C-alpha cells in the first residue's frame, strides 16, 4: 500500500482581511525594558542628520532585551504572517531622537542596505515635487497614489515621522493569497505572471534600459512576489512591449489586492513602525496633500533590510541586497 504524501502546511503569509478581527491582531507594543534599551542606545547617536544616524554601529550584546524582541518580530515578518505594526517609540521625541531609536531597532532586525544610487540606508519618503512616469523618478519622491508593490529587499521598515494633511493611507495585502486566488479563479493568467513582465530601471544612476521579471515565483513550493506596477507602466510608456494577456494578469493582481476581501488599511501615527516581508506582502499608499509649511510636510523614514531568516526564492531576486552605489551627493 502506497503511503500518501502529507500535504504541505498552509503558508501563514497567505492571509485575507477576514482572518483578522481588529488591528490588535497585527499590532505589537514594545515593553518598557525594550524601549528603555532602544532609547539609551539612541542617546549615544549623533542625530544631526540621517547620514550621521546611519553611521552608528549597533552592538546587540549591549541590548539583550531589545535584541530578543527584534528576533521575535523578524521571525514573525519573515516566516510568519509577513507583516507587523510596532508601537511604543516616543512620539514626543524630536525627529532626530525618534529616527535614532528606529535605526537601533532596524539594525537589530537585520542588515540595512542601500536604497538608492547614493547608498542611503536611512531614507525619507516624502514629496519632492516630482512626477511618476518620468525617467529617473522613484515613486517615494512624489505625493501620488502608489499602487500595490514590493521593494527590493527582504524586509522594509517604515517609520511615521509626520502624517499628511490629508490622504496617505497605508494598505497591505498578501501576495501569496492573491496568487492562490488567481490560480484558482483564472489559471489562464498564471503563465504571464510566471513568465515575466517589463521593468525599467528608474534609479538616478545606472542603465535606464528594460528588463523582464516574473511577478510570482514558486521555489520549493513557496510563493514569492516581485511587483511594481507603476514602474512597469513607466517601462511600457517608454517603449517596452507588454501583451494583452500580461496586462490582464497585472490588472487581476491589482484588483484583488485592492479589494476589501484582501486589503488591510493602516493609519500610521507618529512613532509607529510598519514592518513588511517583501516577498510575501504587497503594500500601497493613497495620494496625499501636504501642509504648505515645510516643517509640517508628510515624512516617513524607510529602511531596507537583509534578514537572518531566509525565504527560498528564485534567481530573479538576486538584486535584493541593495541598490548599487553609483553617485555621490
PLY file of the C-alpha trace (Angstrom):
ply
format ascii 1.0
element vertex 329
property float x
property float y
property float z
element edge 328
property int vertex1
property int vertex2
end_header
0.00 0.00 0.00
1.41 3.38 -1.04
1.58 5.90 1.78
0.09 9.28 0.95
2.44 12.25 0.89
1.49 14.65 3.68
0.11 17.97 2.48
2.37 21.00 2.81
1.23 23.23 5.69
-0.56 26.38 4.58
1.77 29.38 4.27
0.92 31.65 7.24
1.57 34.60 4.93
-1.43 33.56 2.77
-3.99 35.55 4.75
-7.10 37.51 3.81
-8.56 40.55 5.51
-11.27 38.50 7.19
-8.67 36.45 9.05
-8.16 39.36 11.46
-10.73 40.65 13.93
-9.10 44.03 14.62
-5.79 45.92 14.32
-4.82 44.44 17.69
-4.25 41.14 15.84
-1.28 42.59 13.94
-0.02 45.24 16.39
2.84 44.74 18.85
3.53 47.28 21.61
7.13 47.11 22.74
7.54 46.56 26.51
9.28 49.07 28.75
12.62 47.20 29.11
12.95 47.08 25.30
12.04 50.75 24.89
14.50 51.74 27.62
17.34 49.95 25.81
16.41 51.48 22.46
16.26 54.97 23.98
19.58 54.56 25.81
21.35 53.43 22.64
19.69 56.24 20.65
21.21 58.76 23.06
24.66 57.51 22.03
23.97 58.50 18.40
24.81 61.76 16.66
21.35 62.54 15.26
22.31 65.71 13.40
21.48 64.09 10.05
20.22 60.82 8.58
23.73 60.02 7.36
25.12 60.56 10.86
22.50 58.27 12.35
23.17 55.58 9.74
26.91 55.71 10.51
26.26 54.38 14.02
27.07 50.68 14.52
24.75 48.88 16.94
26.14 46.17 19.23
23.34 43.68 20.07
25.28 42.49 23.13
24.55 45.82 24.82
20.81 45.43 24.18
19.73 41.94 25.28
16.02 42.68 25.77
15.70 44.67 22.54
17.71 42.13 20.53
15.48 39.27 21.72
12.32 41.25 20.93
13.55 42.10 17.43
14.44 38.45 16.75
10.83 37.53 17.52
9.50 40.30 15.26
11.85 39.35 12.43
10.66 35.74 12.53
7.00 36.81 12.54
7.55 39.01 9.49
9.83 36.70 7.51
8.48 33.25 8.49
5.01 34.07 9.82
2.18 36.25 8.53
4.52 38.64 6.74
3.87 41.96 8.48
3.52 43.68 11.84
2.77 47.17 13.15
5.10 48.12 16.02
4.18 50.79 18.56
5.91 52.23 21.58
8.57 54.61 20.26
8.18 58.00 21.93
6.06 60.30 19.70
7.13 63.28 21.82
10.82 62.82 21.00
12.27 65.19 18.43
12.72 63.89 14.88
16.40 63.06 15.34
15.89 61.09 18.54
12.91 59.25 17.05
14.88 58.28 13.95
17.86 57.23 16.06
15.73 54.82 18.11
14.25 53.49 14.88
17.75 52.95 13.45
18.75 50.93 16.51
15.63 48.83 16.18
16.28 48.31 12.46
19.87 47.17 12.98
18.64 44.55 15.44
16.15 43.25 12.85
18.70 42.80 10.05
21.38 44.47 7.96
20.40 47.82 6.43
21.19 48.00 2.69
21.41 50.79 0.11
18.07 52.14 -1.10
19.25 54.30 -4.00
22.21 55.19 -6.20
23.64 57.36 -3.42
23.87 54.47 -0.98
21.42 55.91 1.56
20.41 53.34 4.17
18.07 55.65 6.10
15.80 57.31 3.59
12.96 59.84 3.94
9.80 59.05 1.97
8.27 62.43 1.12
7.05 64.56 -1.75
9.92 66.25 -3.60
7.66 67.70 -6.28
8.45 65.00 -8.84
6.05 63.05 -11.06
5.65 59.31 -11.50
6.32 58.21 -15.09
9.31 60.44 -15.69
12.69 58.81 -16.14
14.89 58.63 -13.03
11.95 59.30 -10.67
11.33 56.89 -7.81
7.73 56.61 -6.59
8.53 57.56 -2.99
9.67 61.02 -4.14
6.11 62.00 -5.11
2.74 62.55 -3.41
0.96 60.29 -5.91
-1.04 57.15 -5.28
1.37 54.22 -5.12
-0.21 51.03 -6.42
0.42 47.79 -4.59
4.07 46.82 -4.92
7.08 45.24 -3.27
10.51 46.74 -2.59
13.97 45.37 -3.43
14.94 43.89 -0.07
13.95 41.14 2.35
12.15 43.37 4.85
11.08 47.00 4.58
10.55 49.14 7.67
8.58 52.39 7.61
8.61 54.86 10.50
5.90 57.51 10.64
7.57 60.82 11.48
4.66 63.04 10.33
1.30 62.37 8.75
0.00 64.27 5.73
-2.61 67.00 5.93
-4.93 64.52 4.23
-4.57 61.17 2.49
-1.51 58.93 2.55
-3.34 55.86 3.86
-1.11 52.79 4.04
-2.54 49.46 2.85
-1.20 45.92 2.59
-2.33 42.64 1.01
-0.96 39.11 0.97
0.81 38.47 -2.34
0.62 34.74 -1.61
-3.16 34.83 -1.17
-3.54 36.93 -4.33
-1.55 34.37 -6.35
-3.54 31.47 -4.91
-6.83 33.15 -5.84
-5.67 33.87 -9.40
-4.52 30.24 -9.75
-7.96 29.08 -8.55
-10.21 31.50 -10.43
-8.13 32.46 -13.51
-5.48 29.81 -14.17
-5.05 31.22 -17.68
-3.40 34.29 -16.12
-0.76 32.31 -14.22
1.65 31.78 -17.18
2.03 35.55 -17.89
2.70 36.21 -14.21
5.33 33.47 -14.01
6.82 34.29 -17.40
7.83 37.90 -16.82
6.67 41.49 -17.44
8.67 44.60 -18.44
10.53 46.80 -15.98
12.66 49.88 -16.40
15.49 51.00 -14.15
14.37 54.33 -12.67
17.38 54.82 -10.40
19.22 58.12 -10.85
22.39 56.20 -11.59
22.89 53.22 -13.88
21.43 52.00 -17.16
17.81 53.02 -17.79
17.17 50.07 -20.08
14.40 47.47 -19.93
14.35 44.08 -18.22
11.71 41.41 -17.68
10.99 39.82 -14.31
8.34 37.31 -13.21
5.69 38.74 -10.90
5.49 35.47 -8.98
7.95 32.63 -8.49
7.46 29.28 -6.77
10.55 27.81 -5.12
10.33 24.63 -3.01
6.56 25.09 -3.04
6.84 28.62 -1.57
5.33 31.56 -3.49
7.28 34.83 -3.66
6.39 38.06 -5.40
8.22 40.88 -7.19
5.85 43.63 -8.29
5.96 47.36 -9.03
3.03 48.30 -11.28
3.98 51.98 -11.55
7.48 51.01 -12.70
6.02 48.52 -15.19
3.80 51.26 -16.63
6.81 53.59 -16.90
8.62 50.92 -18.93
5.61 50.49 -21.23
5.29 54.25 -21.78
8.93 54.31 -22.86
8.51 51.52 -25.41
8.75 48.18 -23.58
6.37 45.58 -25.08
3.51 44.22 -22.98
0.94 41.75 -24.34
-2.83 41.90 -23.67
-2.51 38.71 -21.60
0.20 40.30 -19.46
-1.92 43.42 -18.93
-4.93 41.30 -17.95
-2.80 39.40 -15.44
-1.43 42.63 -13.92
-4.95 44.06 -13.68
-6.06 40.91 -11.83
-3.27 41.34 -9.26
-4.25 44.97 -8.68
-7.97 44.25 -8.46
-7.56 41.51 -5.89
-5.05 43.42 -3.76
-7.31 46.50 -3.73
-10.46 44.55 -2.88
-11.82 44.64 0.70
-11.54 40.85 0.88
-7.73 41.04 0.62
-6.74 44.57 1.70
-5.88 45.77 5.20
-5.62 49.51 5.86
-3.33 51.06 8.46
-3.44 54.56 9.87
0.19 55.17 10.86
0.73 57.71 13.61
3.95 59.40 14.71
6.26 56.76 16.18
4.51 53.78 14.55
6.74 51.38 12.61
5.38 49.13 9.85
7.45 46.03 9.03
6.75 44.09 5.81
8.06 40.91 4.18
8.83 41.99 0.61
8.40 38.52 -0.87
5.01 37.78 0.69
3.26 41.12 1.31
2.25 43.86 -1.11
1.94 47.43 0.14
0.44 50.63 -1.24
-0.30 54.23 -0.34
-3.05 56.59 -1.39
-2.17 60.01 -2.76
-1.88 62.77 -0.22
-2.00 66.53 0.29
0.68 68.19 2.39
0.55 71.19 4.66
2.16 74.20 2.93
4.71 74.67 5.74
7.89 72.67 5.01
8.31 71.55 8.62
4.79 70.05 8.61
5.10 68.02 5.41
4.40 64.29 5.46
7.56 62.36 6.25
8.08 58.64 6.59
11.55 57.20 7.16
12.34 53.91 5.47
14.92 51.16 5.88
15.58 48.20 3.61
16.93 45.17 5.44
18.61 41.90 4.64
17.35 39.49 7.29
18.72 36.38 9.03
15.61 34.37 8.13
15.91 33.24 4.52
12.99 32.53 2.19
13.57 30.13 -0.72
13.41 32.41 -3.75
14.35 32.19 -7.42
17.33 33.78 -9.20
15.42 36.91 -10.26
15.63 38.14 -6.65
19.43 38.31 -6.84
19.39 42.13 -6.73
17.56 42.27 -3.39
20.78 43.09 -1.49
20.65 46.82 -2.04
20.91 49.32 -4.91
24.45 49.67 -6.34
26.10 52.93 -5.28
26.99 54.84 -8.46
26.52 58.51 -7.48
27.68 60.94 -4.79
25.80 63.88 -3.34
0 1
1 2
2 3
3 4
4 5
5 6
6 7
7 8
8 9
9 10
10 11
11 12
12 13
13 14
14 15
15 16
16 17
17 18
18 19
19 20
20 21
21 22
22 23
23 24
24 25
25 26
26 27
27 28
28 29
29 30
30 31
31 32
32 33
33 34
34 35
35 36
36 37
37 38
38 39
39 40
40 41
41 42
42 43
43 44
44 45
45 46
46 47
47 48
48 49
49 50
50 51
51 52
52 53
53 54
54 55
55 56
56 57
57 58
58 59
59 60
60 61
61 62
62 63
63 64
64 65
65 66
66 67
67 68
68 69
69 70
70 71
71 72
72 73
73 74
74 75
75 76
76 77
77 78
78 79
79 80
80 81
81 82
82 83
83 84
84 85
85 86
86 87
87 88
88 89
89 90
90 91
91 92
92 93
93 94
94 95
95 96
96 97
97 98
98 99
99 100
100 101
101 102
102 103
103 104
104 105
105 106
106 107
107 108
108 109
109 110
110 111
111 112
112 113
113 114
114 115
115 116
116 117
117 118
118 119
119 120
120 121
121 122
122 123
123 124
124 125
125 126
126 127
127 128
128 129
129 130
130 131
131 132
132 133
133 134
134 135
135 136
136 137
137 138
138 139
139 140
140 141
141 142
142 143
143 144
144 145
145 146
146 147
147 148
148 149
149 150
150 151
151 152
152 153
153 154
154 155
155 156
156 157
157 158
158 159
159 160
160 161
161 162
162 163
163 164
164 165
165 166
166 167
167 168
168 169
169 170
170 171
171 172
172 173
173 174
174 175
175 176
176 177
177 178
178 179
179 180
180 181
181 182
182 183
183 184
184 185
185 186
186 187
187 188
188 189
189 190
190 191
191 192
192 193
193 194
194 195
195 196
196 197
197 198
198 199
199 200
200 201
201 202
202 203
203 204
204 205
205 206
206 207
207 208
208 209
209 210
210 211
211 212
212 213
213 214
214 215
215 216
216 217
217 218
218 219
219 220
220 221
221 222
222 223
223 224
224 225
225 226
226 227
227 228
228 229
229 230
230 231
231 232
232 233
233 234
234 235
235 236
236 237
237 238
238 239
239 240
240 241
241 242
242 243
243 244
244 245
245 246
246 247
247 248
248 249
249 250
250 251
251 252
252 253
253 254
254 255
255 256
256 257
257 258
258 259
259 260
260 261
261 262
262 263
263 264
264 265
265 266
266 267
267 268
268 269
269 270
270 271
271 272
272 273
273 274
274 275
275 276
276 277
277 278
278 279
279 280
280 281
281 282
282 283
283 284
284 285
285 286
286 287
287 288
288 289
289 290
290 291
291 292
292 293
293 294
294 295
295 296
296 297
297 298
298 299
299 300
300 301
301 302
302 303
303 304
304 305
305 306
306 307
307 308
308 309
309 310
310 311
311 312
312 313
313 314
314 315
315 316
316 317
317 318
318 319
319 320
320 321
321 322
322 323
323 324
324 325
325 326
326 327
327 328
